[in-house]
């Protein structure tokens, strides 16, 4: 059983690293692709859109922690290890949306501060680093809970 947990933990680490690296790839993409509206002057409606996209990205990163916590609680209640992996993937995907919004800000709006959403997304994924204890808690009943 311990061998199975090791394999699952390695899988979680690989998934986490891949999702973190995807943000780096998006950022590298922005360095080589210029924004579509780079020669047009900024307009006030774009500023409102930038604030909205930044707020949405921040909201999604914050909510990702609540979603992950809820799924991890459910994994312990149901003793379902697969929910631990789902919790990690869903939480990191929610953080990745923030990076995609930053990509959108760069390519469509031409915002110079688009990288802040990339930093926010990367920080969220870093804080979602998988822990082996999460797998252990979902793999067997705690003796204190049985009594």
Buried (B, 14 or more C-beta within 10 A) or exposed (E): EEEEBEEBBEBBBEBBEEBBEBBEEBBEEBEEEEBEBEEEEEEEEBEEBBEEBBEBBBEBBEEBBEBBEEBBBBBBEEEBBEBBBBBBBBBBBBBBBBBBBBBBBBBBBBBEEBBBBBBBBBEBBEEBEBBEEBBBBBBEEEEEEEE
